[in-house]
Amino acid sequence: MPIDTDHDHPGPSNQSTASHRTPGRAGAREWGGLAVLALPTALLGLDVTLLYLALPALAEDLQPGNTQALWIMDAYGFMIAGFLITMGTLGDRIGRRRLLMIGAAAFGLASVLAAFSPTASVLIAARAALGIAGATLMPSTLALISNMFRDAGQRGLAFGIWATMFGLGMAVGPLVGGALLQHFWWGAAFLVAVPVVAIVLVAAPLLLPEYRAPTRGRLDLTSVGLSLAAILPVVFFVKKSAETGLSPFSLLLLVAGLGFGLIFTRRQGRLADPLLDVRLFGNGTFSAALAVLLFGLAGVGGAMLLVTQYLQLVLGLAPIAAGLWMGPPALMMIVAGIAAPLLARRIPSGYVMAGSLALSTLGYLLIALLPWFPGLALVLGGYALIYLGLGTIAALGTDLVVSAAPPEKAGSASAMTETVQELGIAMGVALFGSLTAAIYRDEILGRIPDNLSHDLSFALAESLWATTAAATSIPDTLVDHARAAFTLGMSVSSATAAAGVMILVLVCTKTLVGSASRR
């Protein structure tokens, strides 16, 4: 069957993927296309962990300042969060396969620029370009899956495989990064993207259909600007609050972001062809599934931050060893991503999500027991159960959101799932990082002796990172107290997350069961 690549209306292949009349079951070509879509998904997962391993080496080479080092890490996340909604809608307008290929090519070029960056400023620009390019990949892959797999059971499994590939990328990232950095320079971590992009550019025209919305208006650039003005200040507020706590400047950013968000929402309600169709939020399934993704990912973001610190700062593992130990729990995301859609063929998706989140609640509670039962087994067991819930809601929650939207809005709906997940992780890092830090300071301040120097007292009160860096000058008993204080803060944060996730269990059983069973 020929593939329409350049017409303003859907060609024969588009009609077979976008029509409501004859859903049909996917064949070998569609499953081959899914394999192509899995490649950029795994690449984005890989990118999450590769940079953390490469940062010390590139910092030694490029000598970035403190602010530059932060922007090397954050520029990617800011851009991908800011442009997801725009790129999702752009794919609906110009063609989802076309946008995927443009974005993949841009991602490859930006990766080469990052690998050979001569200065920290060039690397920051390359990371920003990677974020914009990455914002094209996720919504395009998800929207194309919804076009290719019209059968509900097959579509759920396809979304599950998509979710597992992201988890697989995260799991193997420390292994790939460690091997590359052992034999090559830090730039090799970025060049992993080049062969992946080459395969996508060759295989996409052969295996992926094209799809455009039947009625396409112009892209409203004012809405694009308003969306950036709404999202970026909020993301910046969340990240800065996690790093330095609340400040008048960060609160001003939050107010500005919320204000622009209100203006953006009102404008979308007036436009005949909006950047984001706010009427989608009137669908209970759409809104509830997004809420589960947002707050479920907040717990995961907090766990990722705190478990990483616990392994390195409390148990004393080297960064690469900590990364390797975090790999096996991440495999539970792969198990859940495959098993959950298969279970959802017999059990309503809402019940499957509720059950997996209940297991995640148990995982958070296991981590909350660390002050009384310290050790590697308990934290990794709890972390594995958290990832089990993540894999389930990433697969089934995404399916529910995209399926609740009409086909011509699939790109926009896909972008919303990615946006709330980005915001959820950032929110979790800020919330649980701040809560842990507050409990740490409250516990440690009363134990700092008066005869300790000002610099060492400041390090103890600042964070466990600062305490560990100055550990050779601080009495061992105080270092042990600092580790105990951090562990207590981590325990309280985990218990708080467990309570929040239990609320999501109720949301799944009360709101998503009926809608899932009707699909």
N, C-alpha and C positions, 0 to 999 in steps of 0.2 A: 504494500500500500504506500503510495507516495506521501512524502512529508511536505506539508505546506510551510514554507520558510519565510515568505515575503509578501503575502497578501494581507490586505487590511481586514479580512474576515477569516474565520476559521476554515481551513481546507478540509478534505475528507478525513484525515487522521484526527483533526481537532474535533470534528463532529462526533467521532466515535468516543473521544475521551471526555467531551464536555456535555454531551447530551444526557437528559434525564430519562429518555424513552427506553433505551435498551442498555442497561448497565453492563452486562457481559462480564466475562472473567478474563483476567490478564493472561497472556501467553508468554512464550519464551522471550520475545522481543522486549516486553515490558519488564520482565525480571532481569534481563540483561541491562536495560536502562537503569534499573534500580542499582545495579552494581556500579554503573558509572556515577550515579548520584551519591553513592556511598563514599567515593574517593574524596571529594572536597569536604564532606562531613567529617571523615576521619582526620583529614588534614587540619581542620579547625580545632578538633579535640587535641590533636598532637601539639598544636601551637600553645595550648593552655599551659603545658608543663615544660616544654622545651626552653622557653625563655628564662624560666626560673633557674634552670641549670646553667644556662649560658651567661647569665648576668655577671657573675664574678669575673669571668674571663674577659668579657667585653668591657667591663668597668676598668679592668687593669690596662686594657689596650687604649680605650678612648678617653679615659680619665674624665667622666662626666661629673658635674657638680651635683649636689644633693637634689636640687630642683630638676636638673636634667635627668637624673636617674629615675625620679618619680615619673617624669613625662615619658621616658622610654617604656616604662611599664604601663602607664595609664592611657597614652594616646590611642592605642588600638581599641581599648574598651570604650572610650568616649565616642570615637567615631562610629564604631559598629552599633552602639546603642542609639546614637543620634540619627543615623541614616536608615535603620531597618524599615521603618514605616514607609519612608519615601521610596526605597528600593523595592519593597513588596508591591506597592501600587504601580511603580514604573514597569515592573515585570508584567503586570496585568495589561498595561497599555502597549508596550513595544514588543512583547513576546517573552515568555519565561525562559525558553531555551536560549534565545538571543542574549538576554541579560545574564544568564548563567555563564555563557561563553565569554562575554565581555568582562564580567567580573573575574572569571578564572584567569584570563590573560592578564588583567591588571594586577591580580594577586601574585602571579608569577613574576611580573616585572618589578613590582614593589619588593618582593622577596630578594631578588637579585640586588636591588639597590640597598636593602638592609644588610645583606651579607657583606657587601664591599663598601659600607659607609666609612668614609675617612674621618668623620667627626661625630660627636654625639648629636649635634643639631641635625645633621643629615639623617641619622638613624631615627630621630624623633619624627622627622617628616616622612620617612619610609614607613614607620609604624602607623602613622595617621593614615597614609595611603592604603596600608594593609587593612585597616579597620573599615575604610569606605568600601574597598573591594570585598572584604568579608561580609559586609552588610548585603551584598547582592547574592551571596551564595546560599545562605540558609533559607530565606523565603523562596528563592527559586527552586531549590531542591524539594522543599515541602509542597509547594504548589504543584509542581510537576508530578509528584507522587499522587496527589489527589486527582489529577487528570488521568494518569495512567491506570490507576486501580479503582474502578468504579464499584466492584464488589466489596461490601463492607468488611467481610472477613479477611479478604486478601489485602485490602487497604490497611486494616489494623496491623496485620503482620508486617506489611511494608514499612509503616511508621515505626514499628518495633525494631526492625532491622536498621532503619535510619538512626534510631536512638542508640542502638548498641554500637554502631560504628563510631559515634562520637565518644562513647565510653571506652571503646577499644583504643581510640587515639589517645585519650587521657592515660589509659593504663600502660601503653607501650612507650609513651613519651619519655619517661625517665630512662628506659632501656636504650631507646634510640639516641636520646641526647647524651647519655653517658658514653656510649660507643663512639659517637661522632666527636665529642669533645676530647676523648682520649687519644684520637688519632689525627684530628684536624683542628683548625682554628675555629673560633666561636661562630664565624659566619656560615659554617657548614650547617648549623642548626636551621638557618633560614632557607638554604638551598634544597632542603627536603621537598619543598613545594614545587620545584621546577618539573621533575618527572611526572608528578601527579597532575599538574596543569596540562602538560603535553598530552597525556592519555585522555583527559577530559575533552580537550579541544579536538582530538582526532575521533573519539568515539561518540561524542554527543550528537553530531549530525546524523550518524548512522542508527542510533538506538533510541534517541529521545524525540518525542513529538514536539511540535511547536503549539503554543496556545496563546491567544490574545483575547481579551474581553470583546464580545461582539460589538458593543457600543463603547467607543473610546473618546473621551474628551481630552482636552489639553491638560498637561500637568500644571497645577496651580502653584507657581513658585512662591507666592505669598504664604500658602499653607506649608510649603517645605520649610521656609524660614521660621514660621511660627512653631513648627514641630521641633526644630533644632533649638529654638529659644526656650521651649518648654522642657525638653528632655535633658539637654546638656547641663543646665544649672542644677537640676535635681540630682543627676548622677554625680556631679562635682560636689554638691552638698553632702551626699551620702559618703563619698570617698574621703573628703576632708574631715568629716565628723568622726570617721573611724580612725583617722591618723592623729588628729589634734584635739578632738572634742568639739563641742559647740562653740561658736564664736559669732559676734554680730555680723561679720562678713558672710559666713556660711548660712546663717539664718536669712540674710538678705537675698542670697542666691536662691534659697528654697522658696521664699515669697515670690521672687521674680519668675521662677520656673512655674509655680502654680498659677500665677497671674497670666502668663503667656499660654499656659495649658487651657485656661478658661476661654481666652480669646480664640484659641485654635478650635476648641470644641464648638463654640458658637458659630464660627465661620463654616465649619464642616456641615453643620445643620442647615445652613442657608444655601450651600452650593448644590447644583444639580448633579455634578460629578466630583464628589469630594475626594481628598487624599485619603481620608479614613472615614468610612461610613459608620457614623456613631449609632445608627439604628441597629447595628449588629449587637450592641450591648443590651438591647431589649430582649434578646433571646436568652432565656435563663440558662440553657446549657452552655452557650458561648461565655457568658459572664462568670458562671460558677467554675467552669474548667480553667479559665484564666486566673481566677482567684486562687485555685488550688496550685497552679503552676507558680504564681507569684510568691505565695507564702510558703509553699513546699520548698522552693529553691532558696528562700531566705534561711531556712533551717540548714540546708545543705551548705550554703555559703559560709555560715558561721562554723559549721563542723569542719569544713576544709581548712579554715584559718586556724582553729584551735587545735585540731588534731596534728596539723603540721608543726605547730609550735610545741606541743606536748612531746612529740617524738624527738625533736631536736633539743629543746631546752630543758625538759624534765628528764627524759630517758637518755639524753646525750648522744643521739645518733647523728652521724654525718648527714649532710643534705642528700647525697645520692642514696645512702642507705635508707633514709626516711622515705624518699621517693619510691624506692623499690618495695618497701613494706606497704606503701599505700596502693601499690598496683593490684595485688590480689583482691582487696575489697572492691576496687573499681570494677573487677570482672563480674561482680554481682549485678551491676547495671546491665551488662550484656545478657546475663541469664534472665533478668526480669524483662528486658526489652523484647526477647523472643517468647518467653513463656506467657507474659501477660496478654498479648493479643490472642494467643491460642486459647487461653482460659476464657477470654471475653467472647469467644464463639459460643460458649455454653452457659456462661454466667454474665449477667449485666456488668458492663464496664465499671459502673459506679461501685459495685461490690468488690470487684477485683482491686480497684484503686484504694478503697477503704481498707481492705485486708492488708495490702502492702504497706500502707501508711501506718496501720496499727503495728506492724512489724518494725517499721522505722521508729515509732514511738518507743518500742522496747529497746532499739539500738541507742536512742538518746538516753534512756534511763540507765543502760549499762555504762555509758560514759559518765553519767552523773555519779556512779558509784566509785569512781577512781580515787577519791580521797581516802576511802576505806579499803579498797582492793586495787592498789596500783599495779601497773604492768602492761606489757605489750598485748597479751591475749585479749584482755577485756576491751581495750580501746579499738583494736582491729576488728573484733567481733561486732561491737556496736557500730563501727563505721561501715562494715559490710551490710548490716541491716538497713542503715540509712541509704546506702547506694541502691539497695533492692527497691526501696520506695521510689527513689529518683528515677530508676529505669522504667518503672511502671507508669508513673505520672507523665514522664517525658513521652512515652509511646502513646498511651491511651488518652491522656489529656490533650496532646497535640491533635490526635485524630478527632476528638470530640469538638475542638475549636474549629478546625478546618472544615469538618463535615457539617457544622452548623451554619457555615457561610455558603452563599450561592457560588457556583463554579467561577463566575467572573470576578469574585472577590476573594478567591483562595489565596492569592499572593498577599493581599492586605491582611487577611486573617493569619496567615503563616507568620508575617512580620510581627503581628501582635504577640504571638506565642513567644517569639524570640526576644522581643522587647521586654515583656514582663519577666522572663527568665533572667535576662541581664540585670534588670532592676532588682529582682529578688535576691540574686547572689550578692550584689552590692549592698542591698539593705541588710542582709544577714550579717555580712562582714562588719558593717557599721554598728548594728544593734548589739550583737553578741560580743563583738570585740570591745565595745564601750562598756557593756555590763561586766565582762570579765575584768577589764582594766580597773573599773571602779571598785570591785570587790578586792582585787589584788592590792590596790593602794590602801584601802581601809584596813586590810589585814596586816600589811607590812609596816605602815607608818608607826604603829605602837611598838614595834620591835627594833627600830633603828636606835642604836646607843648614841648618847650625846657626844661621846669622844670620837665618833667617826667623822672623817673629813667631809667638807661640804660637797665636793664632787662625788664621792662615793655614796653619800646620803641621797644626793639627787638621783644617781643611777639606780639605787635600790627603789626609790619611790616612783621612778619613771616607768619602768617595765621590767619584765623578766629578761627581755633581749638585752637591755642596758646592763642589768645585773650580771648576766652571763658573760658579757664582753669584758667586764671589770672583775670577773670572779677571782683572778689571781691575787687581787688586792683586798678582797672582802673575806672576812672569816667564813669558814665552811658552814658554820651553824646558821649564819644569816642567809647564805645562798640556799641552804635547805629550806629555811623559812619562806624565802621568796618562791621556791618551787612549789611548796605546799600552798601558798597563797594563790598562785596562779591556778593550781589544780582545783582549789575550792571555787574560784571564779568560773572555771570551765565547767565544773559540776552544776553550779547554779544556772549557767547559761543553757546547759544541756537539758536540765529539768524544765526550764522555761520553754525551750523548743519542743520538748515532749508534750507539754500542755497545749501549745499552739497546734501541733500536728494532730492531736486528738480532736480538736475543733474541725480540722479539715476532714477527718474521718466522718464526722457527722454531716458535713457538707456533701460529701460523696454519697452517703447513704440516703440523704433526704432530697437532694437536688438532681444528682446525676444518674440515679438508677433508672427512673422512668424514661428519661430521654435516651439513655443508652440502649434500653431494651426495645425502643421503638425503631432504632436505626435499621 
